[in-house]
Amino acid sequence: MSTVDSQLEEMQAEIEDEVPSDISITEVTYEGPELVVYTRDPKQFAQNGDLIRQLASKLRKRITVRPDPTVLSRPDDARERLQQVIPEEAGVTDLDFHADTGEVVIEAQKPGMVIGRHGSTLREITKEIGWTPEVVRTPPIESSTVSNVRNFLKQERDERRDILERVGRQIHREEMSNDEWVRITTLGCCREVGRAAFILSTPETRVLIDCGDKPGAEDEVPYLQVEEALGAGANTIDAVVLTHAHLDHSALIPLLFKYGYDGPIYCTEPTRDLMGLLTLDYLDVAAKEGRTPPYQSEMVREAIKHTIPLEYGDVTDIAPDIKLTFHNAGHILGSAISHFHIGDGLYNVAFSGDIHYDDTRLFNGAVNEFPRVETLVLESTYGGRNDYQTDQEDSERKLKDVIQKTYDKGGKVLIPAFAVGRSQEIMLVLEQAMRSGDIPRMPVHLDGMIWEATAIHTTYPEYLRDDLRDRIFHDDENPFLAEEFNHIDGGEEERQEVADGDPCIILSTSGMVTGGPIMSWLEHLGGDSKSRLVFVGYQAQGTLGRRIQNGWDEIPVNGSGGRANTMKMKMDVETVDGFSGHADRQGLENFVKTMNPRPEKVLCVHGDESSVQDLSSSLYHDYNMRTFAPKNLETFRFK
C-alpha cells in the first residue's frame, strides 16, 4: 500500500471517530488540494453546520463533503424541491446534476441568494435533496468565454477528476529529502518588462511562477530550456502558479503542455477565464500577422483543464512542503500576490506579480499584510526615480478636458487600451462623467476584446472594488450596462461608419499599438487633425505605442496588394498618466514601507534597467533591507 493510501485510511478512521455515529463515511480521497469525504448521510452533515469546519481545522485540510452516489435522489425530484428552497429572486438559470460526484451546479443571476447568510441556504439545499450544491453566477453580460470554459469543463469532467486525483496524490506524497533550502531562479522579466517567469525550488519541489511573452519582441521568450526549468523535462515541474492573465505573464503557459507538462496551474477563477480569452487571441493575432504560433489552441484547452482555481485568502497545499495563498494585487481582475509558505515554518516568499497599491475605481488596492515574508519579489515597472503618476482625480480631470476639447472641435477621441483592466477603468470614468454632466453624452465604441473582457468582469463582481461590487450586486445599477457603450462587432464597415460619423470615444485594443483593431482606427482617424490619440497605459520599449508617444508621426499601415505603407499622423497625441494598473514609484515604496511584516530581502524585477536599479537602491537606503536588481538566469539561495 502506498504512503498516500495509508494516509487516506488513517484520515478516514480519524473522521469516523470525530463524526456522530449516525453518519457513515464510505470513502475519503484527494482531489487536488482538497480532501473529499463521501457519505451516505449528507443531510445529517448539513444539519451540523460546524462539523466540516471542525474537521478541516483538526486535519488542517480543505474538506468537501459529497453524497455517496448510492443515496442520491432522482434529479427530477431534486429539481422540484430546489425550486421550493431557493428564492425566486435568485434568478436560477440552469441546474446541472452530476451523479458521479453527487454535485448539482446551480447557475443563478444572484448567487448570494442561493448561498444564503453564512451558507444557510446551501445547507438547507443539502438537507432537502442530499446533493452537494455548487453555485456559479449567470453573467449579466453574455460571455462566450465564460460559457465556453464552463461547457468545456463539463465535457471534460471525468478526465479532470482523474487529473485532480493524480495531483492530490502528488501534493500529499511523502517528503523524500531531509535537506532544507529555498532557491529562486530568474527566467525572464529581469531588467526588462515582459516575459515574466521564475522557478521557486526546494529539495522536494519545483514551482514555475508565470510564463509570459515580451511585448514588441516575439522572439524573446523566458529561458525555459535551462536545467533549472524544463531542461530536465517538463514534468520535473510540480506546479505552475499564474499571478494574472496579461500576456507578459500568461502567454506561454499553454506552451508548457506542448513540452509535456501535465501538472496543475493555480490561479484565481477570473484569471483562468481571462487566460483562455487572451491566449486564444494571441494565437489569432500571430496567424493574422503571418507568424507561426508557438502552440495550437488545443494546448489552451489543456491549460484550462489543468487549472485549479483558488480564492483570495485560502491557504492551500500545492506540494508536500509548500502552501500557497493568493491575495488581491489590485492590478487587473483576479490578479494575485502569490505567498509561498515553505516547509514547517522554514521560509516565506511573496511574488507581487503586477500590483497597484492604492484603490482605483475598479479594484481595492493591493494587500500587503502577511503572516510572514522573508523575501519579496517586487515588480518595478514604474520604479524609476521620476516615475510619479498624477493622482486619480487629476488624471480624470485631464481626460475629461481632452474629451471636451476634442468634442468641441467635432473630433473623435481614440484610446488604445488593454482589453483587461484599463478599458474597464476608463469605462467607469466615462460612465460617471456622462451621468453627472461633466462631459456630453456620446457613443463610446468598444473594439477588440474589450466587450468580452467586460462581460467576464461582470461575472466576477466579488473581485471588484467594494462599492462597485455593491452597485452590481444590490442596486441593479451595473455601470457597464450604460446605454452609451457600443460593442463594435461589424468589422471594417462599422469602423468606417464611426469614423465618418459624429464625435465619439473609441476604446480599442491593442493597448501598446502592436497590432489588432487599433491599427485600423489609426488608418481611419490618423489623418484627422480634429481627433486625438490618448495613451492611458504603459507603452513598453520597442512598441509602436512608445514610438508614437516619443514623437513619431509616420506610422506603418497596410498598403494595396499587401505592401507595407506609411501614413502621416495629423491627430494630436496626448498621454494621461494615472490610469495605469501598476503602482508608480511612490506606490511601490509605500507598498514596501507599510508592508507587515517588512521583508528582509527584496528582488526588484519587471522594469527597465534604470527602474529596477533606482528602486533597489532607494529601498536599500531608506529601509535598510538587502535589495537586488537581478539579471535573467540568476539563482538566489535563501536558506
Number of C-alpha atoms within 10 A of each C-alpha: 5 10 12 18 15 11 15 19 15 13 17 18 13 14 18 15 10 13 17 13 8 10 15 18 20 14 15 20 20 24 21 24 24 17 21 19 21 21 22 21 19 26 21 18 25 22 13 13 14 10 16 18 13 13 17 14 12 12 13 12 17 18 19 15 21 23 26 23 17 11 14 17 16 11 17 10 10 18 16 11 14 18 12 11 15 19 14 11 11 16 17 22 11 12 17 15 19 16 17 12 17 21 21 21 16 20 21 21 19 20 19 17 20 29 20 15 10 10 13 14 19 22 22 20 24 22 18 18 22 27 29 25 23 16 19 20 19 23 21 17 16 16 19 14 17 22 13 13 18 14 12 14 16 13 11 12 15 12 13 17 16 13 19 23 19 16 24 23 22 19 24 20 17 16 13 9 9 8 8 13 16 20 15 22 21 24 28 30 29 27 22 23 22 29 29 29 28 28 21 21 21 21 15 20 20 22 22 24 26 28 31 24 26 22 19 18 13 12 8 13 21 25 20 19 13 12 11 23 26 19 12 12 14 19 17 17 23 22 22 24 25 29 27 27 28 24 23 22 26 28 28 24 26 25 18 22 21 17 13 12 22 19 23 25 25 23 26 26 18 23 25 25 21 26 26 25 21 21 22 18 17 16 19 15 15 15 12 11 10 8 12 11 13 14 16 14 15 13 18 25 18 17 22 21 22 22 24 17 15 16 18 18 12 13 19 22 22 27 26 18 22 22 19 22 21 27 24 26 29 30 30 28 29 30 28 30 28 23 24 24 22 22 18 9 9 12 19 23 24 25 20 24 23 26 28 25 25 20 14 19 18 28 26 20 19 23 21 21 14 15 9 18 21 15 20 21 23 26 26 33 29 25 32 22 16 12 14 16 19 15 11 17 10 14 18 20 15 16 20 19 14 18 25 17 16 21 21 13 13 14 24 26 25 25 26 27 29 24 25 26 24 23 27 25 18 19 23 17 19 25 21 14 17 15 13 11 10 14 18 16 15 16 16 22 21 25 27 22 23 25 25 22 24 23 21 26 27 25 21 18 20 16 25 23 17 14 13 21 19 16 14 18 18 11 10 10 13 16 19 20 16 15 11 18 20 15 15 21 14 11 12 14 10 12 20 15 11 20 19 11 12 14 22 23 25 26 29 27 25 22 24 24 24 17 18 20 20 24 20 18 22 20 19 16 23 24 15 17 15 20 26 24 23 21 24 24 23 20 19 20 16 13 17 19 22 17 18 18 17 10 9 13 18 15 17 15 16 14 11 8 6 8 8 10 12 13 16 13 20 16 21 17 17 15 16 19 20 21 24 20 24 25 30 26 22 17 19 23 19 15 23 19 16 11 15 15 15 21 20 14 20 23 22 28 34 28 25 22 20 16 25 29 22 19 28 25 17 17 21 15 11 10 14 11 16 16 23 20 23 21 17 19 17 12 17 15 11 14 10
